[in-house]
C-alpha cells in the first residue's frame, strides 16, 4: 500500500481505522484502542462503524472534528509539516 500521511503527520496507511485496514469484525477492539490513544480513556467514547478515507479525502473522515485537521485546513496546509515555508508567519 502507498504511504499516506494525514494532516497531523500520522500515517493513515498504518492506522487500523483506515478503510483499507478496517475490519468490521474487529471494530470494537479498534474503537477501544483509539479511545485510549486519542482520549486517554476519558470522556465520551467514540464509535467508528466503518473505515476512514483519511483526512485528505473528500470521503468519510472518522475524526472530522480533529483540531489538528482544522488548523492545517484553515491555514491551507497539506500537513502540519508544511508549516515552515517562505513567507509563513506564526499567529
Secondary structure as the mmCIF struct_conf table of DSSP 4:
data_model
#
loop_
_struct_conf.conf_type_id
_struct_conf.id
_struct_conf.beg_label_comp_id
_struct_conf.beg_label_asym_id
_struct_conf.beg_label_seq_id
_struct_conf.end_label_comp_id
_struct_conf.end_label_asym_id
_struct_conf.end_label_seq_id
STRN STRN1 UNK A 5 UNK A 5
TURN_TY1_P TURN_TY1_P1 UNK A 7 UNK A 8
BEND BEND1 UNK A 9 UNK A 9
STRN STRN2 UNK A 11 UNK A 11
HELX_RH_3T_P HELX_RH_3T_P1 UNK A 12 UNK A 14
TURN_TY1_P TURN_TY1_P2 UNK A 16 UNK A 17
STRN STRN3 UNK A 18 UNK A 18
TURN_TY1_P TURN_TY1_P3 UNK A 19 UNK A 21
HELX_RH_3T_P HELX_RH_3T_P2 UNK A 24 UNK A 26
HELX_RH_AL_P HELX_RH_AL_P1 UNK A 27 UNK A 39
TURN_TY1_P TURN_TY1_P4 UNK A 40 UNK A 41
BEND BEND2 UNK A 43 UNK A 43
HELX_LH_PP_P HELX_LH_PP_P1 UNK A 44 UNK A 46
BEND BEND3 UNK A 50 UNK A 50
STRN STRN4 UNK A 52 UNK A 52
TURN_TY1_P TURN_TY1_P5 UNK A 55 UNK A 56
BEND BEND4 UNK A 57 UNK A 59
TURN_TY1_P TURN_TY1_P6 UNK A 62 UNK A 65
HELX_RH_AL_P HELX_RH_AL_P2 UNK A 67 UNK A 74
TURN_TY1_P TURN_TY1_P7 UNK A 75 UNK A 76
BEND BEND5 UNK A 78 UNK A 79
HELX_RH_3T_P HELX_RH_3T_P3 UNK A 80 UNK A 83
TURN_TY1_P TURN_TY1_P8 UNK A 86 UNK A 87
#
